[in-house]
Amino acid sequence: MPLPSSKALLSLSLLLLLSISAAVANGGGATASATIDPGRFKEAPEFYNSPACPSLLNASSDGNGDDYSEGCDGEDDVICSETAVHVAMTLDAAYIRGSMAAILSVLQHSTCPQNVIFHFVYSVATADASLLRATVSSSFPYLRFQLHPFDASAVSGLISTSIRSALDCPLNYARSYLANLLPLCVRRVVYLDSDLVLVDDIASLAATPLDPGSAVLAAPEYCNANFTSYFTPTFWSSPSLPLTFAGRRSRPCYFNTGVMVIDLDRWRAGGYTAKIEEWMELQKRMRIYELGSLPPFLLVFAGEIAPVDHRWNQHGLGGDNFRGLCRDLHPGPVSLLHWSGKGKPWARLDANRPCPLDALWAPYDLLRTPFSLDS
């Protein structure tokens, strides 16, 4: 199936925007979107594997999330199946609406949706696991998933203030700890931010080759971006710090950490969580960057990652980190739309000030509204 073009998606977004404009004004305000309530979201349709999909070994026929949310002790046939596609995301009150939309988009466009297993990381300090489980299960009663508690105190002492307060949330740093949080038998995972939707089969992204050069992770790179701007003059004026990029396999380039394919075996073997923490500790002593959890990833991995086609992260749709202005799609095919930046589609829709491309997110919104018609 040919991938949709940027022009086709933009035309569709304009049509959808007209159809939902009457509803978004009553779609729930900022206060409502900052709570976790299992009754807030509609139940999503159930999606089934195509006949060609491999089966998960000894998989339960009902696929209820509660069967899988307590852990697999490293040996569960379903969680540890080689045919499973593992997806990791964070869950919290502020972004739960975006997370639910992202889950729906993954399942809807997957050839083998019953083979996708989600791993949801949540903060034990700010979230109730039972409410999170009930919220996910009420909309996706068939979903296979696990909840993984993240102790924010493990990282909060390492976090430095950044240019936007939302970037300072400890849960933003959970992606650095996936190798410690997920079962040891999970060898590869796709990490996704909560402010995105897929319009393509996630199995294609999960199958990204990582073997050349034994790369630990894969992500789309953007070498046209000004790489030096991600670090302060203090960093670049140091006689030793810039040398960290010397000898890398390729030119160090910016990549967005909201969409990554990670080899967890290689991450664990290389001790990469500790390497990221070392840069965060240095940042506490001398300010070498401004952008939260991204720069430590660049310091450790830039120039060493496996390439991913840009269609898998059409990022920046949320504008910049200050004003969140509307943006257009980048040229080329689209497999994933990512509202990175300050502007989030659900907030702009609720304020009745959507950007044109926000209409591409709206069909995946499971929030109950006065206009909701549950089947």
N, C-alpha and C positions, 0 to 999 in steps of 0.2 A: 504494500500500500504506500503510495507516495506521501511524503510528509507535507503538511499544509504550509503554504508560503506565508511570509509576513503580511503581504498585501491581503490575502484571503482572510487571515485571522483578524486583521484590522477591520475589514468590511463586516465580518460577523460580529465583532465587538460593538460596532455602531448600531446594528440591528437589535442586538440584545439589550443595549443600553436604553433604547427607546421602549422596549417591552417591559423593563423593570423599573423605569423611572417613577411610576406611581407607587410602587411598593417600597422602595428603599427608604422613603421618608418615615415609614412606620416599622422599619426593620430592626429595631432595637438600638438603644443608645450606648454610649461609652460605658455607663455604669453596668448595664446588663452584660456587656461583652467581657467584663472583668470578673465574672463569677463562674464557678463550676457547678452545674446543675444538670443531672441526667435527663431532666425533662425539657431542656432548652432546645434540643436538636431532634430533627426528624429521623426516622429509621431509613437507612439507605437501601436501595435494591440489593439483592444478593447476586453475585456474579459467579459464574461457573467456568471451570477449566474447559478448554477445547479438547476434542478427542485425542489429539496428539500429545497432550501434556503428560510428562512422567508423573507417577503417583508418589506421594510422600509415604515412606515406609510405615505401615501399621497406623496410618492416620485415622483418627476418629471421624466417623461419618458426619457428626453434627458440627464440628469445627468451632464449638463455642469457646470464646476467649477465656472463660474461667478455667477450662481444662489446661490451659497453657500459661496462665499468668503467675504460677507459683514457682516456676523454675523447673529445670529438667535434670538436675544433678549430673550434667555432663554426658548422659547416656540416652536420653529420651530419643526414640526413633524419629519422631516428627521434627523436633527442634534441631536435631543433629543430622537430619537427612541431607545428603549432598545435592538433592534436587531442589531444596528450598532456596528462595530468594529472601535474604534478610535485609530489613529496612530499619534503621534507627532514627528516631526523632525524639525531641523533648516535648513534654506536656506541662503547661502551666495555665493559670487562669487568664493571663493577658493574651495568650495566643491560641487558646483552645479552639476558637472558631476557625482560625486558619488551619490548625492541625487536622480538624475534622474534614475540611475541604480537601486538603492534601491527600488524606487517606482515601477518600472517595475517588479522587482523580487517578491514583495509583491503581486501584482495583478496576475501575471502569475501563482503563486502557490496557490492562494486562491480558495477555493471551492465556496465562495460567494463574488467575487471581487466587485460587485456593492453595497455591504453592508459595504465596507471599506470607512471610511471618514478620510481624512488626515488633520492635523493641522500643518501648516508650520509657524514657528516662525522666524522672520527676524529682523535685527537691523535697526532701523529707521535712524541711523547715517550713515550707509554705504551702504544701499540697497534701490533701487527704487521699491516700491510695485507693480506698474503697469508693470514693466519689469519682475518681478518675476512671477506675475500672467500670463502674456502673455507667458512666457517661459514654465511654467507648462502646461498651457492650449493648447499650440501648439503641445506638445507631447502627452498629455492626455486630449483631448477635452471633454471626457465623465467623467472625474474624479470629484468626490465630494471632495471639500477641502475648507478650510478657511485659510486666512493669518492673523497672529497675530503680531502686531508690538511690539518689545521689546526695551525699552529705556535703552540703555547701561549705561547711567549715574546712573541708580539705583544700579548698581553693580560695576562699574569701580573703585570706591573709595575703594572697599573692596578687590580687586584683588591684590595678591602678586606675584612677579615674581617666575616662576617655572623653572624646568630644561630644558624645551623646549618652545620657544616663542609662538608656535602655541597653546599651552595650556592656554595662558594668554588672548586669545580673549574673550571679554565679552559674546559673544554669546554661548560660551561653558558652561556658567553658567545659561543659560536660562532654562535648565531642572529643576532648583530649583524653578522656578517661574511659572511652568505650571498650578498650581492650581489657580493662579491669572489671567493667560492669557486666558485660555480656558473657554467656557461658563459654567455656574454653573450646567447646566443639564448634562454635560459630567461627569460621575461619575467614569469612569475607562478609562485609556489610556495606550497604549503601546508606550514607548519612544524608538526610534531607532536612533543611530548615522548614519551619511551619508556614512561611509566607510564600508558598509556591503551589503550582499545580502542574501535573504531567499531562501531556496529550499524546503520549507514545508508550510503548511497552517497557516497563522498568527492567525487565529481564535483559534487554539489550544493553542497558547501562550497566547492570550488574556484571555482565560478561566482558566488560572492558579488559583487554589483555594487560596484565601487570608484570609478565615475566621478563621482558627485555630490561636488563640492568637490575632486575630484582627490585622494582619500585615498590614502595610501601603503600602509596595511594595514587589515585588518578583523579584528575579534575580538568575542566577546560582552563586553558591558560590565555592570558590577554597581554601579549608582549608589547602592544601599542600603548598600554598604560604607563605612566611615569612611575617606574618602580622606586626611584629614590624618594618620592613623596610619602611613601609609607613609613619612613623613618626620619627622625629628627636630625638637624644639623649636628647635634651632639654625637649621634651615632656615626655619621659620615666623616666627622672631623677626627674621630679616634684613629690612631695609627694601627690598631689591631682589629677592631670590631668589623669593619667592612671585609676583612680577609675571611670571614666566615663563609662568604660566597665563592671564594677561590676554589678552583678544582671541581666545581659541580659538573655533572654530566652535560648540562646544556645551560644556555643563558638563563639566569634567574628572572622569572617573570611573575607578575601578579596572578593569583588565582583566587576565586571566591570559595570560601570554606563551607558555604551553604549547600553544596552538592559535591559529594566526594564518594569515591569507591575506595574502601580501605581493606588492605590485607592485614587482618588482625594477628595472624601468626607472626608475620614479619615485624609488625609493630611491637608485639610482646618481646620477641627475640632481640630487637634493637633497643628496647628501653626508651621508646620515643616520648612517653608521658614525662619521664624525668628530664629529658632534653628540653621539652617545652617549658617545664617548670623552672629550669635553670635560667632561661631567658626572662621569665616573669620575675624571678628574684632579682636579676640585674636591673630590670625596669623599675623596681622599687627603690633601688639605690641611685640610679641615674636615668632620667627620662629619655628613652631611645625611640619611642613610638607613641602614637596618639589614638590608635584605633582598636582598643579592646583585645579580643581573642584572635584576631586575624594575624597581626605581625609575628607572634611567636611561631605560627605555622609557616609563614614565609621564611623566617630565619632558619627553620629546621629543614623545610622541604623544597623551597623554591629552587628550580634547576634540577630537581631530582624526581619529579613526578612523571607518571605516564600520561600521555595526552588523551583528551576526550574532546569530541567534536563540540563546537560552540553551541550547537542546537540544544544541547543538554543543560544549558544554563543561560537562558535569555534573561540576564540579571539586570538590576538597576531600575526596574519598573516602579519602584517606590520613590524614585528621585534620589536626591543627595541626602546627607545626614542632617541637614539644617532645615530645609523648606519642604522637601518631599514633593517637588513639582512633577507634573505629568511628563512622561517620556514615551518615545516611540520604540517599537521593536528594532532590534539590530537586523541588518539585511541577512537573508538566508532562511533556511528551513527552521522549524521550531518543534522541539520535543518537550521542552519544559519552560514554563514562564515563572519568573522569580521576582517578587516584589521586594527585593532588598532595597534598603534606604529607609527614610523616615516615614513615607506615606504607605499605609497598608490599605488594601482594597476594601475590606469590611468597614474600616473607619470612615473612608471617603464615601462609601455608599450610604452608610448610616447618616452622615452629615449632608446627604443629598448634593455632594460636590464631587462626583466620581470623575476619574479620568477615563478616556475612551477605552483603554485596555482593561480597566477594572471589570468591564462587562464580560470579559473572558473568564474571570474568576467566579462571577456571580452564579452560574449554573451549578457549581459544586458546593455552594453555601447551604448547609443543612440547618441553619438557624430557623426555628419556628417563628413565624410572623402571623399577624392577623389574616394574611392572605394564603397561609399554608393549607394545602389540601392533601392530607395523608391518604395514601391508598390502603 
